[in-house]
Amino acid sequence: MLSPFFFLATSTVGMMELSGNLLIKKNPKPDPVYGFLREIISIVLFYGVPSIVLYSMTHDTHIMELVLTITSAIVLLISLLIAYDKCDGHLIFPAICALVLGFFVSEYAILIGVLLSIVLRLWRIRLIDREKIAAIWDKMDTLRIPYILMILDFLATILILRGYI
């Protein structure tokens, strides 16, 4: 079982990468290296939900880490769905697989999700309806949600490292 702080730190890195990409390129489309890194971070964050829930059963509750992990995972997934316009269907199933399998096979769910993402990428599956996802991204971009989440993740990480939380 991984510590909730690991997922908070991973969320901070993912949101910093997305926010930096939005500041520099003005769109969420990453280059190939950072795109694959963002995919892995998204799968890891979806695995973080069951991990934090199971960790909270034996230790203190970690509501803040759980909320930040869930929201960052969803924002990163939506940014990837918007960024990949030719093949984007390979992203949803591995994230859900990591979320569900995280309760049963622990850290192996991350490996299964990443391998599944690579295999599904070769099939070039495309989502049928992209307008709803585009509308959600436009609203999140208008409200500056990626930047706000980056700041919240960073502040929570600093506060935990300093011992205040």
Phi and psi restraints in degrees (value plus and minus 20) as a CYANA .aco file:
   2 LEU   PHI    -109.0   -69.0
   2 LEU   PSI     132.1   172.1
   3 SER   PHI     -90.6   -50.6
   3 SER   PSI     125.1   165.1
   4 PRO   PHI     -80.9   -40.9
   4 PRO   PSI     -45.7    -5.7
   5 PHE   PHI     -84.0   -44.0
   5 PHE   PSI     -54.1   -14.1
   6 PHE   PHI     -78.5   -38.5
   6 PHE   PSI     -63.2   -23.2
   7 PHE   PHI     -92.6   -52.6
   7 PHE   PSI     -52.0   -12.0
   8 LEU   PHI     -86.7   -46.7
   8 LEU   PSI     -62.5   -22.5
   9 ALA   PHI     -86.4   -46.4
   9 ALA   PSI     -60.0   -20.0
  10 THR   PHI     -84.4   -44.4
  10 THR   PSI     -60.2   -20.2
  11 SER   PHI     -82.8   -42.8
  11 SER   PSI     -59.7   -19.7
  12 THR   PHI     -82.6   -42.6
  12 THR   PSI     -64.6   -24.6
  13 VAL   PHI     -83.6   -43.6
  13 VAL   PSI     -64.8   -24.8
  14 GLY   PHI     -83.2   -43.2
  14 GLY   PSI     -62.5   -22.5
  15 MET   PHI     -92.3   -52.3
  15 MET   PSI     -52.1   -12.1
  16 MET   PHI     -86.0   -46.0
  16 MET   PSI     -59.4   -19.4
  17 GLU   PHI     -85.2   -45.2
  17 GLU   PSI     -64.3   -24.3
  18 LEU   PHI     -85.7   -45.7
  18 LEU   PSI     -64.1   -24.1
  19 SER   PHI     -86.0   -46.0
  19 SER   PSI     -60.2   -20.2
  20 GLY   PHI     -82.9   -42.9
  20 GLY   PSI     -59.5   -19.5
  21 ASN   PHI     -85.2   -45.2
  21 ASN   PSI     -60.2   -20.2
  22 LEU   PHI     -87.6   -47.6
  22 LEU   PSI     -55.8   -15.8
  23 LEU   PHI     -90.4   -50.4
  23 LEU   PSI     -59.5   -19.5
  24 ILE   PHI    -102.3   -62.3
  24 ILE   PSI     -69.6   -29.6
  25 LYS   PHI    -117.6   -77.6
  25 LYS   PSI     -33.3     6.7
  26 LYS   PHI      47.0    87.0
  26 LYS   PSI      -6.4    33.6
  27 ASN   PHI    -168.6  -128.6
  27 ASN   PSI     142.3   182.3
  28 PRO   PHI    -102.8   -62.8
  28 PRO   PSI     -15.4    24.6
  29 LYS   PHI     -94.3   -54.3
  29 LYS   PSI      94.5   134.5
  30 PRO   PHI    -108.3   -68.3
  30 PRO   PSI     147.7   187.7
  31 ASP   PHI     -96.7   -56.7
  31 ASP   PSI     150.1   190.1
  32 PRO   PHI     -78.8   -38.8
  32 PRO   PSI     -59.4   -19.4
  33 VAL   PHI     -87.9   -47.9
  33 VAL   PSI     -70.9   -30.9
  34 TYR   PHI     -91.6   -51.6
  34 TYR   PSI     -44.7    -4.7
  35 GLY   PHI     -85.6   -45.6
  35 GLY   PSI     -64.5   -24.5
  36 PHE   PHI     -86.7   -46.7
  36 PHE   PSI     -57.9   -17.9
  37 LEU   PHI     -83.2   -43.2
  37 LEU   PSI     -61.1   -21.1
  38 ARG   PHI     -86.2   -46.2
  38 ARG   PSI     -55.8   -15.8
  39 GLU   PHI     -82.7   -42.7
  39 GLU   PSI     -65.9   -25.9
  40 ILE   PHI     -83.8   -43.8
  40 ILE   PSI     -63.1   -23.1
  41 ILE   PHI     -82.2   -42.2
  41 ILE   PSI     -60.1   -20.1
  42 SER   PHI     -83.1   -43.1
  42 SER   PSI     -64.0   -24.0
  43 ILE   PHI     -84.8   -44.8
  43 ILE   PSI     -61.5   -21.5
  44 VAL   PHI     -82.4   -42.4
  44 VAL   PSI     -60.2   -20.2
  45 LEU   PHI     -89.3   -49.3
  45 LEU   PSI     -55.3   -15.3
  46 PHE   PHI     -87.1   -47.1
  46 PHE   PSI     -54.0   -14.0
  47 TYR   PHI     -87.8   -47.8
  47 TYR   PSI     -48.6    -8.6
  48 GLY   PHI     -82.8   -42.8
  48 GLY   PSI     -47.4    -7.4
  49 VAL   PHI     -81.5   -41.5
  49 VAL   PSI     -76.0   -36.0
  50 PRO   PHI     -86.3   -46.3
  50 PRO   PSI     -50.7   -10.7
  51 SER   PHI     -85.4   -45.4
  51 SER   PSI     -63.6   -23.6
  52 ILE   PHI     -88.1   -48.1
  52 ILE   PSI     -58.3   -18.3
  53 VAL   PHI     -82.9   -42.9
  53 VAL   PSI     -66.1   -26.1
  54 LEU   PHI     -87.9   -47.9
  54 LEU   PSI     -56.4   -16.4
  55 TYR   PHI     -85.2   -45.2
  55 TYR   PSI     -57.7   -17.7
  56 SER   PHI     -90.7   -50.7
  56 SER   PSI     -39.8     0.2
  57 MET   PHI     -90.9   -50.9
  57 MET   PSI     -49.5    -9.5
  58 THR   PHI    -126.3   -86.3
  58 THR   PSI     -34.3     5.7
  59 HIS   PHI    -145.6  -105.6
  59 HIS   PSI    -183.8  -143.8
  60 ASP   PHI     -86.8   -46.8
  60 ASP   PSI     140.8   180.8
  61 THR   PHI     -97.4   -57.4
  61 THR   PSI     125.6   165.6
  62 HIS   PHI    -147.2  -107.2
  62 HIS   PSI      48.5    88.5
  63 ILE   PHI     -87.1   -47.1
  63 ILE   PSI     -63.7   -23.7
  64 MET   PHI     -81.7   -41.7
  64 MET   PSI     -65.2   -25.2
  65 GLU   PHI     -84.0   -44.0
  65 GLU   PSI     -58.2   -18.2
  66 LEU   PHI     -84.7   -44.7
  66 LEU   PSI     -65.6   -25.6
  67 VAL   PHI     -85.3   -45.3
  67 VAL   PSI     -65.0   -25.0
  68 LEU   PHI     -86.6   -46.6
  68 LEU   PSI     -55.9   -15.9
  69 THR   PHI     -87.3   -47.3
  69 THR   PSI     -64.6   -24.6
  70 ILE   PHI     -83.3   -43.3
  70 ILE   PSI     -68.4   -28.4
  71 THR   PHI     -87.2   -47.2
  71 THR   PSI     -59.4   -19.4
  72 SER   PHI     -86.4   -46.4
  72 SER   PSI     -58.7   -18.7
  73 ALA   PHI     -83.3   -43.3
  73 ALA   PSI     -61.9   -21.9
  74 ILE   PHI     -88.0   -48.0
  74 ILE   PSI     -62.8   -22.8
  75 VAL   PHI     -84.4   -44.4
  75 VAL   PSI     -62.5   -22.5
  76 LEU   PHI     -85.5   -45.5
  76 LEU   PSI     -59.8   -19.8
  77 LEU   PHI     -84.7   -44.7
  77 LEU   PSI     -63.7   -23.7
  78 ILE   PHI     -85.5   -45.5
  78 ILE   PSI     -58.1   -18.1
  79 SER   PHI     -84.4   -44.4
  79 SER   PSI     -56.0   -16.0
  80 LEU   PHI     -90.9   -50.9
  80 LEU   PSI     -57.7   -17.7
  81 LEU   PHI     -84.0   -44.0
  81 LEU   PSI     -54.5   -14.5
  82 ILE   PHI     -95.4   -55.4
  82 ILE   PSI     -57.3   -17.3
  83 ALA   PHI     -89.9   -49.9
  83 ALA   PSI     -59.1   -19.1
  84 TYR   PHI    -112.7   -72.7
  84 TYR   PSI      82.9   122.9
  85 ASP   PHI    -111.9   -71.9
  85 ASP   PSI     -38.3     1.7
  86 LYS   PHI    -109.8   -69.8
  86 LYS   PSI     -64.1   -24.1
  87 CYS   PHI    -159.6  -119.6
  87 CYS   PSI      90.2   130.2
  88 ASP   PHI    -147.7  -107.7
  88 ASP   PSI     -24.4    15.6
  89 GLY   PHI     -93.7   -53.7
  89 GLY   PSI     -32.0     8.0
  90 HIS   PHI    -100.0   -60.0
  90 HIS   PSI     -18.2    21.8
  91 LEU   PHI    -118.0   -78.0
  91 LEU   PSI     -52.2   -12.2
  92 ILE   PHI     -95.5   -55.5
  92 ILE   PSI     -67.3   -27.3
  93 PHE   PHI     -83.2   -43.2
  93 PHE   PSI     -64.4   -24.4
  94 PRO   PHI     -82.7   -42.7
  94 PRO   PSI     -53.8   -13.8
  95 ALA   PHI     -87.0   -47.0
  95 ALA   PSI     -64.6   -24.6
  96 ILE   PHI     -86.8   -46.8
  96 ILE   PSI     -57.4   -17.4
  97 CYS   PHI     -82.3   -42.3
  97 CYS   PSI     -64.9   -24.9
  98 ALA   PHI     -85.1   -45.1
  98 ALA   PSI     -56.0   -16.0
  99 LEU   PHI     -84.9   -44.9
  99 LEU   PSI     -66.0   -26.0
 100 VAL   PHI     -97.8   -57.8
 100 VAL   PSI     -67.2   -27.2
 101 LEU   PHI     -88.5   -48.5
 101 LEU   PSI     -38.5     1.5
 102 GLY   PHI     -80.4   -40.4
 102 GLY   PSI     -47.3    -7.3
 103 PHE   PHI     -94.4   -54.4
 103 PHE   PSI     -42.9    -2.9
 104 PHE   PHI    -129.4   -89.4
 104 PHE   PSI     -63.3   -23.3
 105 VAL   PHI    -134.5   -94.5
 105 VAL   PSI      -7.0    33.0
 106 SER   PHI      36.5    76.5
 106 SER   PSI    -151.3  -111.3
 107 GLU   PHI     -87.1   -47.1
 107 GLU   PSI     -36.6     3.4
 108 TYR   PHI     -85.4   -45.4
 108 TYR   PSI     -39.0     1.0
 109 ALA   PHI     -83.4   -43.4
 109 ALA   PSI     -53.8   -13.8
 110 ILE   PHI     -84.9   -44.9
 110 ILE   PSI     -67.0   -27.0
 111 LEU   PHI     -82.5   -42.5
 111 LEU   PSI     -63.6   -23.6
 112 ILE   PHI     -82.3   -42.3
 112 ILE   PSI     -62.6   -22.6
 113 GLY   PHI     -83.7   -43.7
 113 GLY   PSI     -62.8   -22.8
 114 VAL   PHI     -88.1   -48.1
 114 VAL   PSI     -64.3   -24.3
 115 LEU   PHI     -84.4   -44.4
 115 LEU   PSI     -59.2   -19.2
 116 LEU   PHI     -84.4   -44.4
 116 LEU   PSI     -57.4   -17.4
 117 SER   PHI     -84.0   -44.0
 117 SER   PSI     -61.0   -21.0
 118 ILE   PHI     -86.3   -46.3
 118 ILE   PSI     -63.2   -23.2
 119 VAL   PHI     -86.0   -46.0
 119 VAL   PSI     -64.2   -24.2
 120 LEU   PHI     -89.3   -49.3
 120 LEU   PSI     -46.5    -6.5
 121 ARG   PHI     -83.7   -43.7
 121 ARG   PSI     -54.4   -14.4
 122 LEU   PHI     -87.1   -47.1
 122 LEU   PSI     -44.6    -4.6
 123 TRP   PHI    -101.5   -61.5
 123 TRP   PSI     -35.1     4.9
 124 ARG   PHI      33.9    73.9
 124 ARG   PSI      34.6    74.6
 125 ILE   PHI     -96.9   -56.9
 125 ILE   PSI     118.8   158.8
 126 ARG   PHI    -143.1  -103.1
 126 ARG   PSI     117.0   157.0
 127 LEU   PHI     -89.4   -49.4
 127 LEU   PSI     126.1   166.1
 128 ILE   PHI     -96.5   -56.5
 128 ILE   PSI     -69.1   -29.1
 129 ASP   PHI    -129.7   -89.7
 129 ASP   PSI      85.5   125.5
 130 ARG   PHI    -121.1   -81.1
 130 ARG   PSI     -30.0    10.0
 131 GLU   PHI     -86.2   -46.2
 131 GLU   PSI     -58.8   -18.8
 132 LYS   PHI     -87.8   -47.8
 132 LYS   PSI     -59.6   -19.6
 133 ILE   PHI     -88.2   -48.2
 133 ILE   PSI     -58.8   -18.8
 134 ALA   PHI     -83.7   -43.7
 134 ALA   PSI     -58.1   -18.1
 135 ALA   PHI     -87.0   -47.0
 135 ALA   PSI     -59.8   -19.8
 136 ILE   PHI     -83.9   -43.9
 136 ILE   PSI     -63.9   -23.9
 137 TRP   PHI     -84.2   -44.2
 137 TRP   PSI     -61.6   -21.6
 138 ASP   PHI     -80.0   -40.0
 138 ASP   PSI     -61.9   -21.9
 139 LYS   PHI     -86.7   -46.7
 139 LYS   PSI     -61.1   -21.1
 140 MET   PHI     -86.5   -46.5
 140 MET   PSI     -57.8   -17.8
 141 ASP   PHI     -90.1   -50.1
 141 ASP   PSI     -57.0   -17.0
 142 THR   PHI     -84.3   -44.3
 142 THR   PSI     -60.5   -20.5
 143 LEU   PHI    -102.4   -62.4
 143 LEU   PSI     -21.6    18.4
 144 ARG   PHI      39.9    79.9
 144 ARG   PSI      17.7    57.7
 145 ILE   PHI     -80.2   -40.2
 145 ILE   PSI     -64.1   -24.1
 146 PRO   PHI     -79.7   -39.7
 146 PRO   PSI     -58.7   -18.7
 147 TYR   PHI     -89.3   -49.3
 147 TYR   PSI     -61.4   -21.4
 148 ILE   PHI     -83.8   -43.8
 148 ILE   PSI     -63.2   -23.2
 149 LEU   PHI     -85.1   -45.1
 149 LEU   PSI     -57.4   -17.4
 150 MET   PHI     -81.5   -41.5
 150 MET   PSI     -64.7   -24.7
 151 ILE   PHI     -85.5   -45.5
 151 ILE   PSI     -63.9   -23.9
 152 LEU   PHI     -83.7   -43.7
 152 LEU   PSI     -62.6   -22.6
 153 ASP   PHI     -82.1   -42.1
 153 ASP   PSI     -64.9   -24.9
 154 PHE   PHI     -84.5   -44.5
 154 PHE   PSI     -64.8   -24.8
 155 LEU   PHI     -84.3   -44.3
 155 LEU   PSI     -60.8   -20.8
 156 ALA   PHI     -84.8   -44.8
 156 ALA   PSI     -59.2   -19.2
 157 THR   PHI     -83.4   -43.4
 157 THR   PSI     -65.6   -25.6
 158 ILE   PHI     -83.5   -43.5
 158 ILE   PSI     -63.4   -23.4
 159 LEU   PHI     -84.6   -44.6
 159 LEU   PSI     -57.1   -17.1
 160 ILE   PHI     -89.3   -49.3
 160 ILE   PSI     -61.3   -21.3
 161 LEU   PHI     -85.7   -45.7
 161 LEU   PSI     -52.9   -12.9
 162 ARG   PHI    -100.9   -60.9
 162 ARG   PSI     -30.2     9.8
 163 GLY   PHI      70.1   110.1
 163 GLY   PSI      -7.2    32.8
 164 TYR   PHI    -101.7   -61.7
 164 TYR   PSI     -44.0    -4.0
